[in-house]
Amino acid sequence: MAEDVAFDPAQPRPIVRPARRLSPIWIIPIVAALLGAWLAWQYYAARGPAITVSFETADGIVAGKTPVMCRSVTVGTVENVGLTGDLKGVVVTMQMTNEATRLLTNDTQIWVVRPRYGAGGISGLSTLVSGSYIELAPGASQAPRRDFVGLEQPPVTPGGVPGLRVTLFTDEAGGIAPGTAITYKGLSAGRIETRVFHPDNGKVEFGAFISAEYAPLVRANTKFWNVSGLDVQVGANGLQLRTGTLESLLMGGITFGQPSGAGSGPPAADGATFALDGSLEETTKFSMRSSVPYLLLFTGGVRGLSDGAPVEFRGVRIGTVNGVSFRYLSNDPERRVPVLIQVDPSFITNLPSENTEAAENFVADAVRNGMRASLKTGNLLTGQLYVDLDFQKDAPPATVAELEGYRLIPTTSGGLGELQDKATALLDKLAGLPLDETVRNASATLESVKAMTENLSKTAAGFSEDSPVYRQLSATLRELDETLRSVRALADTLEQKPNSLIFGKGKSTPTPTPVPGRRGRRE
């Protein structure tokens, strides 16, 4: 059994003290650690996603320096620049801010801002001092995206700008390029954004943007046409010269408007397609959805009549000339010149173009009532001809016949041809006059009057001058003398100008009166 240890009061007792509290000096590192953690959290919280953008070249892009801007606000920085795997371009890695995350969508546009000169003018001059930067334009999409293909040229209209986008098609570009202005009555209404050539059909496609202010003016039946440079048209309406704005003269331009006399159609939808005409004249050309063909046979020459010439009815255009060729008739003994025309039914009836039967009945009734086709001169300077349909007085009965599958409208001469026919008829009438017999009769009458005058003179010599018979014979002799002079003048006129019986003698040419002068050498 263990022995108990006796308590010795002489030994010192242990002193128990309370534990020390944390020293205040530790507050500083703890606060510093918390502050660093907060700053780190703020940094990573503000740090947005990293994106990659492909460009053809890295001209003006510097890693760690080139900023990414959106409407003059920095939203990121270029972190790295490298080549693509196929060595055909560069890949730029950009670290975006957190607030830029919602800007990175499917239709976001990214490009490098540097000094440029194009159809829209000079841009990017500020980068001469500050250096190039990357511009980001957000779109309207909500789908996120992290890989982009950068634009080599700035977009004409950044995404998200309200307005109307339409597509224009034409056969020739005509100097139109991205950035070309679109005007409405001389006011800037939009721009051409893209240009694409389609080798399969030879068409040139333009993507056009119309600002929201002018978008309601674009209707389903709106016409677009080119106003680049000078537009000179020579046709049946004479010489026409049109010019656009100074910008369109230098850079090209497009304008639009409603067709003359056409009502306002429904508003054009976004993405609608329109034809781009080469000039205002082309917009007035017939785009007939339905037409009725007729054949005209002319006996005279048709020089000056070309494809596309107007077909008018009493001054109102109702169709167009479709062709002038002998191939329309395989055999014509008279060798008349065939002219094929197309008539739009909606221009001669109050019915839609598709109702061709009403137009055919109208033409048939008009021909029975004397309507004939003729060639008229639209412009004496150019000699351009057009086809005129009008009613002729005393026209022989006729109907719309058919020949080799074509409906025939009777023709008659008109214009210069009509004047030639009238001149020919007048000359034939003049040639049929008995001018030789008339001259002979006048000469015989002259001889008879002369003999009668001589007999009366002999008779008067046997009377006294104071007798009444002598005075009466003297008066008769004077009248016969005047008659003799008139007959002699008539004979001379007929001998010199036989056509004076029709046209008259005209104004007589005054006989020059000699002026007395001094003979000899001039002083």
VOGU-3710 file (C-alpha; in Angstrom, 3 decimals, decimal comma):
1> maedvafdpa> 0,000/0,000/0,000  1,393/3,305/-1,014  2,313/5,735/1,565  0,469/9,022/1,807  2,635/12,106/1,204  2,306/14,510/4,038  1,533/18,106/3,182  4,379/20,379/4,008  3,264/23,906/4,697  6,778/25,165/4,158
11> qprpivrpar> 6,705/24,461/0,463  5,478/27,390/-1,862  2,115/27,081/-3,433  1,682/27,546/-7,311  0,288/30,857/-8,444  -2,630/30,493/-10,913  -3,070/33,428/-13,291  -5,736/33,891/-16,090  -4,602/33,393/-19,772  -3,627/36,499/-21,772
21> rlspiwiipi> -6,002/37,873/-24,432  -5,083/38,250/-28,215  -2,725/41,103/-28,766  -4,149/44,138/-30,641  -1,208/44,006/-33,006  -2,790/41,073/-34,776  -5,653/43,233/-35,949  -3,485/44,773/-38,678  -2,573/41,581/-40,560  -6,077/40,253/-40,154
31> vaallgawla> -7,564/43,414/-41,650  -4,974/43,370/-44,401  -5,825/39,770/-45,196  -9,520/40,532/-45,270  -8,928/43,586/-47,458  -6,816/41,564/-49,861  -9,473/38,896/-50,041  -12,096/41,537/-50,710  -9,974/43,128/-53,431  -9,356/39,739/-54,980
41> wqyyaargpa> -13,060/39,027/-54,918  -13,782/42,420/-56,463  -11,196/41,793/-59,174  -12,533/38,405/-60,112  -16,105/39,566/-59,723  -15,456/42,434/-62,175  -13,512/40,183/-64,486  -15,755/38,994/-67,278  -15,359/36,173/-69,733  -12,430/35,804/-72,095
51> itvsfetadg> -13,316/35,787/-75,791  -11,408/35,049/-78,993  -11,761/37,051/-82,191  -10,295/36,115/-85,579  -8,876/38,757/-87,919  -6,952/38,613/-91,177  -4,082/40,648/-89,692  -3,112/42,047/-86,301  -2,334/45,486/-87,673  -2,626/48,009/-84,836
61> ivagktpvmc> -3,332/45,369/-82,129  -0,887/45,134/-79,176  -1,261/42,541/-76,397  -1,777/44,074/-72,964  -2,275/47,540/-74,409  -5,026/47,723/-77,028  -8,359/48,405/-75,312  -11,776/47,091/-76,271  -14,321/49,909/-76,409  -18,080/50,100/-76,638
71> rsvtvgtven> -19,440/53,582/-77,277  -16,258/55,142/-75,866  -16,393/52,993/-72,682  -13,622/50,468/-72,006  -15,119/46,978/-71,715  -12,008/44,844/-72,111  -8,335/44,543/-72,990  -6,346/42,492/-75,476  -4,416/39,800/-73,596  -2,824/37,759/-76,332
81> vgltgdlkgv> -2,283/37,827/-80,113  -1,355/34,696/-82,041  -1,591/33,019/-85,424  -4,372/30,670/-86,424  -3,692/26,995/-86,980  -3,756/27,330/-90,770  -1,565/30,475/-90,641  -4,144/32,386/-92,674  -5,105/34,814/-89,940  -4,654/35,827/-86,334
91> vvtmqmtnea> -6,526/35,011/-83,139  -6,871/37,758/-80,565  -7,744/36,829/-76,981  -9,561/39,563/-75,089  -10,364/39,736/-71,420  -13,735/41,397/-71,025  -15,234/43,103/-68,010  -18,181/41,628/-66,192  -20,541/44,325/-67,474  -19,621/43,369/-71,033
101> trlltndtqi> -20,946/39,823/-70,588  -24,439/40,753/-71,743  -22,966/42,420/-74,834  -21,442/39,187/-76,146  -24,251/37,696/-78,248  -24,589/35,987/-81,612  -24,971/39,211/-83,608  -22,287/41,239/-81,829  -19,936/42,980/-84,265  -16,224/43,540/-83,528
111> wvvrprygag> -13,705/45,454/-85,655  -10,474/47,428/-85,387  -10,788/51,207/-85,464  -8,045/52,854/-87,483  -7,937/55,742/-89,995  -10,035/54,832/-93,051  -11,389/56,485/-96,165  -14,423/55,151/-97,973  -17,842/55,919/-99,430  -19,038/57,093/-96,016
121> gisglstlvs> -16,186/59,591/-95,686  -13,080/59,718/-93,472  -13,222/57,952/-90,099  -10,873/57,003/-87,260  -8,752/60,153/-87,353  -8,599/60,228/-83,532  -6,535/57,021/-83,564  -3,646/58,931/-85,126  -2,994/60,276/-81,610  -4,443/57,653/-79,266
131> gsyielapga> -3,641/54,578/-81,319  -5,901/51,891/-82,716  -8,508/50,221/-80,551  -11,105/47,497/-80,939  -14,745/48,544/-81,154  -17,580/46,293/-80,028  -21,158/46,892/-81,207  -23,823/44,826/-79,424  -26,669/43,267/-81,349  -30,270/42,460/-80,567
141> sqaprrdfvg> -29,838/38,724/-79,961  -29,961/37,204/-76,470  -27,942/34,050/-77,246  -24,455/34,240/-75,637  -21,293/33,741/-77,676  -17,561/33,660/-76,947  -15,891/33,063/-80,332  -16,202/35,748/-83,009  -14,988/36,581/-86,493  -13,917/40,195/-86,624
151> leqppvtpgg> -14,942/42,578/-89,395  -12,203/43,890/-91,659  -14,288/46,996/-92,385  -16,465/48,881/-89,916  -20,173/48,147/-90,327  -22,076/50,890/-92,089  -24,865/50,611/-89,547  -24,038/49,086/-86,150  -26,367/46,380/-84,934  -29,268/47,410/-82,743
161> vpglrvtlft> -29,935/50,677/-84,590  -33,687/50,846/-85,321  -34,643/50,812/-88,962  -35,588/48,661/-91,944  -33,285/46,309/-93,815  -34,132/45,359/-97,399  -32,381/43,519/-100,225  -31,809/45,035/-103,668  -30,987/43,078/-106,835  -29,593/44,446/-110,089
171> deaggiapgt> -27,667/43,336/-113,168  -24,826/45,860/-112,764  -23,286/47,361/-109,647  -23,017/50,771/-111,303  -20,501/52,169/-108,803  -22,585/51,174/-105,772  -20,529/49,899/-102,813  -20,960/49,452/-99,054  -21,418/52,888/-97,539  -23,185/54,346/-100,582
181> aitykglsag> -25,870/56,808/-99,524  -29,583/56,135/-99,982  -31,614/59,323/-100,304  -35,271/60,255/-100,388  -36,054/63,535/-102,129  -32,482/64,656/-101,532  -32,452/63,732/-97,821  -30,195/61,045/-96,363  -32,398/58,041/-95,576  -29,950/55,141/-95,243
191> rietrvfhpd> -26,863/53,352/-96,526  -25,814/50,310/-98,505  -24,346/47,811/-96,036  -23,238/44,821/-98,121  -22,565/43,875/-101,737  -22,499/40,288/-103,020  -22,181/39,002/-106,587  -23,995/35,779/-107,511  -22,163/33,997/-110,360  -25,026/31,544/-110,909
201> ngkvefgafi> -27,480/34,160/-112,189  -25,182/37,148/-112,760  -27,073/39,302/-110,265  -25,563/41,744/-107,787  -27,170/41,727/-104,347  -27,084/44,733/-102,035  -28,061/44,800/-98,387  -29,616/48,192/-97,650  -30,524/49,856/-94,365  -33,275/52,479/-94,142
211> saeyaplvra> -33,368/54,512/-90,939  -36,474/54,319/-88,761  -37,516/57,846/-89,736  -37,867/56,907/-93,407  -38,805/53,225/-93,038  -42,599/53,912/-93,285  -42,016/55,440/-96,737  -40,825/52,112/-98,142  -43,923/50,326/-99,437  -44,405/47,044/-101,243
221> ntkfwnvsgl> -44,565/48,861/-104,614  -41,669/51,260/-103,944  -39,089/51,671/-106,710  -35,331/51,969/-106,109  -33,016/53,361/-108,778  -29,403/54,409/-109,251  -28,614/58,136/-109,252  -24,838/57,844/-109,579  -23,193/60,419/-111,846  -25,105/61,970/-114,722
231> dvqvganglq> -28,196/60,317/-116,166  -28,644/61,209/-119,833  -31,642/59,758/-121,656  -32,345/60,248/-125,364  -35,639/58,875/-126,561  -39,076/59,714/-127,858  -39,439/62,301/-125,092  -36,278/64,134/-126,151  -33,001/64,720/-124,321  -33,234/64,416/-120,538
241> lrtgtlesll> -30,385/65,165/-118,115  -30,639/64,330/-114,420  -28,105/64,746/-111,619  -28,171/63,681/-107,990  -26,477/65,209/-104,981  -22,778/66,085/-104,965  -22,081/62,952/-102,916  -23,900/60,777/-105,446  -21,932/62,379/-108,282  -18,628/61,554/-106,593
251> mggitfgqps> -19,402/58,356/-104,668  -22,596/57,044/-106,261  -26,053/56,951/-104,761  -29,474/55,327/-104,662  -32,886/56,885/-104,192  -36,400/55,537/-103,924  -39,982/56,652/-104,376  -43,455/55,655/-105,439  -44,272/55,001/-109,126  -46,015/57,871/-110,873
261> gagsgppaad> -49,773/57,528/-110,506  -49,522/54,447/-108,282  -51,272/54,263/-104,952  -49,569/53,629/-101,653  -49,079/49,903/-101,198  -48,729/48,039/-97,902  -45,617/48,710/-95,800  -42,552/46,706/-96,765  -41,531/43,983/-94,336  -38,048/43,705/-92,904
271> gatfaldgsl> -35,933/41,705/-95,362  -38,155/42,522/-98,366  -36,605/42,240/-101,827  -36,701/44,967/-104,495  -35,254/45,457/-107,959  -32,631/48,194/-108,308  -33,201/50,002/-111,609  -30,404/51,754/-113,427  -32,258/55,068/-113,745  -35,574/56,773/-113,154
281> eettkfsmrs> -36,485/56,058/-116,781  -36,227/52,332/-116,131  -38,666/52,536/-113,228  -41,356/53,786/-115,610  -40,884/50,897/-117,976  -43,739/48,486/-118,096  -43,419/45,548/-115,749  -46,561/43,927/-117,072  -47,750/40,970/-115,046  -50,090/40,123/-117,911
291> svpylllftg> -50,181/41,355/-121,496  -51,926/40,813/-124,801  -49,662/40,528/-127,881  -50,615/42,090/-131,215  -48,808/42,181/-134,547  -48,591/45,268/-136,756  -47,561/45,143/-140,427  -46,104/48,329/-141,903  -45,470/48,838/-145,603  -42,994/51,677/-145,114
301> gvrglsdgap> -39,684/51,860/-143,307  -39,520/51,586/-139,526  -36,098/53,110/-138,983  -36,149/54,780/-135,563  -38,499/52,223/-133,984  -36,697/50,092/-131,399  -37,521/47,521/-128,770  -39,081/49,131/-125,725  -40,625/52,031/-127,657  -43,968/53,218/-126,239
311> vefrgvrigt> -47,349/52,106/-127,536  -49,844/54,903/-126,930  -53,587/55,273/-127,278  -54,489/58,929/-127,750  -51,374/60,016/-125,895  -51,675/57,531/-122,998  -49,143/54,734/-122,873  -50,811/51,334/-122,800  -47,986/49,025/-123,865  -44,565/48,637/-125,358
321> vngvsfryls> -42,879/47,427/-128,538  -41,590/43,924/-127,953  -39,721/43,370/-131,204  -39,213/44,387/-134,828  -38,268/41,390/-136,950  -39,244/39,514/-140,101  -39,151/36,258/-138,152  -42,687/36,850/-136,891  -43,978/36,006/-140,391  -42,633/33,085/-142,379
331> ndperrvpvl> -44,044/34,197/-145,728  -45,447/37,575/-146,690  -45,609/38,391/-150,429  -45,835/42,126/-149,697  -42,710/41,987/-147,489  -44,278/44,184/-144,856  -42,317/44,892/-141,676  -43,765/43,010/-138,671  -43,799/44,819/-135,318  -44,845/42,886/-132,212
341> iqvdpsfitn> -46,386/44,927/-129,406  -47,572/44,053/-125,906  -50,641/45,780/-124,464  -51,408/45,844/-120,735  -55,143/45,246/-120,201  -55,238/47,337/-117,024  -54,350/50,478/-119,010  -57,283/50,231/-121,429  -59,926/48,822/-119,080  -60,817/49,348/-115,446
351> lpsenteaae> -60,192/45,673/-114,750  -57,065/43,921/-113,387  -54,228/42,965/-115,725  -55,205/39,311/-115,548  -58,508/39,998/-117,356  -57,174/39,781/-120,911  -60,562/38,971/-122,446  -61,913/42,448/-121,690  -58,869/44,018/-123,347  -59,233/41,841/-126,443
361> nfvadavrng> -62,900/42,842/-126,762  -61,993/46,511/-126,368  -59,393/46,364/-129,139  -61,733/44,420/-131,438  -64,531/46,985/-131,008  -62,111/49,869/-131,481  -60,779/48,409/-134,749  -64,329/47,979/-136,069  -64,948/51,648/-135,230  -61,883/52,841/-137,134
371> mraslktgnl> -58,932/52,495/-134,772  -55,668/52,042/-136,643  -52,004/51,776/-135,684  -49,452/54,171/-137,116  -45,875/55,241/-136,513  -45,384/58,708/-135,088  -42,204/60,678/-134,520  -41,588/61,193/-130,835  -38,637/63,516/-131,336  -37,524/65,204/-134,540
381> ltgqlyvdld> -33,973/65,590/-133,221  -33,349/61,898/-132,576  -35,836/60,428/-135,038  -37,228/58,057/-132,396  -40,575/56,531/-133,363  -43,420/55,151/-131,301  -46,644/53,293/-132,093  -49,810/55,368/-131,927  -53,295/53,854/-131,769  -56,074/56,252/-132,711
391> fqkdappatv> -59,311/56,447/-134,648  -59,080/57,444/-138,310  -61,783/59,322/-140,192  -63,331/57,510/-143,142  -61,325/54,381/-142,319  -62,411/51,376/-144,402  -64,150/48,589/-142,477  -61,733/46,199/-140,781  -61,543/43,629/-137,995  -58,841/42,074/-135,852
401> aelegyrlip> -57,626/39,222/-138,037  -55,246/36,409/-137,175  -52,114/35,511/-139,076  -49,780/32,698/-138,073  -51,038/32,782/-134,501  -50,853/36,568/-134,083  -53,726/39,025/-133,799  -53,358/41,786/-136,393  -54,283/45,413/-135,836  -54,701/47,297/-139,145
411> ttsgglgelq> -52,109/49,971/-139,780  -51,992/53,250/-141,618  -49,288/55,723/-142,461  -48,569/58,467/-139,987  -46,005/61,037/-139,014  -43,466/61,818/-141,746  -44,809/58,920/-143,782  -48,220/60,553/-143,865  -46,695/63,837/-145,020  -44,816/61,992/-147,753
421> dkatalldkl> -48,018/60,330/-148,928  -49,816/63,673/-149,044  -46,950/65,280/-150,941  -46,946/62,391/-153,428  -50,709/62,702/-153,937  -50,359/66,443/-154,487  -47,626/65,950/-157,069  -49,727/63,315/-158,830  -52,637/65,742/-158,930  -50,391/68,449/-160,329
431> aglpldetvr> -49,037/66,097/-162,964  -52,600/65,243/-164,040  -53,549/68,852/-164,767  -53,846/69,753/-168,531  -51,271/72,520/-168,284  -50,157/72,290/-171,927  -53,722/72,592/-173,188  -54,371/75,498/-170,848  -51,342/77,360/-172,163  -52,399/76,736/-175,774
441> nasatlesvk> -55,930/77,971/-175,089  -54,568/81,064/-173,393  -52,344/81,763/-176,404  -55,294/81,330/-178,785  -57,408/83,645/-176,675  -54,606/86,160/-176,754  -54,484/86,076/-180,542  -58,277/86,423/-180,773  -58,315/89,409/-178,493  -55,475/90,954/-180,433
451> amtenlskta> -57,326/90,543/-183,744  -60,512/91,935/-182,226  -58,634/94,950/-180,968  -57,200/95,670/-184,402  -60,671/95,428/-186,010  -62,167/97,767/-183,462  -59,335/100,239/-184,028  -60,047/100,281/-187,741  -63,768/100,699/-187,102  -63,224/103,545/-184,642
461> agfsedspvy> -61,081/105,394/-187,179  -64,187/105,931/-189,337  -66,071/107,862/-186,666  -65,649/111,355/-185,345  -63,898/111,730/-182,020  -66,882/113,661/-180,652  -69,436/111,038/-181,596  -70,902/108,720/-178,901  -70,012/105,654/-180,948  -66,354/106,651/-181,020
471> rqlsatlrel> -66,260/107,137/-177,239  -67,968/103,777/-176,672  -65,539/102,027/-179,025  -62,602/103,708/-177,270  -63,798/102,421/-173,881  -64,216/98,938/-175,327  -60,701/99,066/-176,730  -59,294/100,030/-173,337  -61,087/97,096/-171,675  -59,834/94,744/-174,364
481> detlrsvral> -56,330/96,068/-173,864  -56,524/95,329/-170,120  -57,885/91,863/-170,876  -55,069/91,320/-173,331  -52,455/92,215/-170,710  -54,093/89,900/-168,159  -54,164/86,980/-170,586  -50,550/87,622/-171,546  -49,515/87,675/-167,847  -51,426/84,408/-167,260
491> adtleqkpns> -49,712/82,728/-170,173  -46,286/83,852/-168,999  -46,999/82,638/-165,452  -48,191/79,214/-166,601  -45,175/78,858/-168,813  -42,725/79,715/-166,005  -44,579/78,207/-162,976  -47,162/75,591/-163,943  -47,870/74,805/-160,239  -49,158/78,354/-159,719
501> lifgkgkstp> -52,662/77,040/-160,487  -52,465/75,201/-157,112  -50,082/77,198/-154,941  -50,664/80,657/-156,437  -48,104/83,078/-157,735  -46,686/83,847/-154,288  -44,861/86,998/-153,470  -43,243/88,659/-156,438  -39,560/89,319/-156,232  -38,913/93,033/-156,572
511> tptpvpgrrg> -36,871/94,004/-159,587  -33,596/95,594/-158,488  -33,401/99,249/-159,399  -30,037/100,362/-160,771  -28,357/103,085/-158,758  -26,568/105,690/-160,858  -22,902/105,846/-160,105  -19,697/107,225/-161,470  -17,752/105,144/-163,887  -14,044/104,773/-163,754
521> rre> -11,454/103,791/-161,232  -12,385/103,930/-157,540  -10,654/106,538/-155,493
//
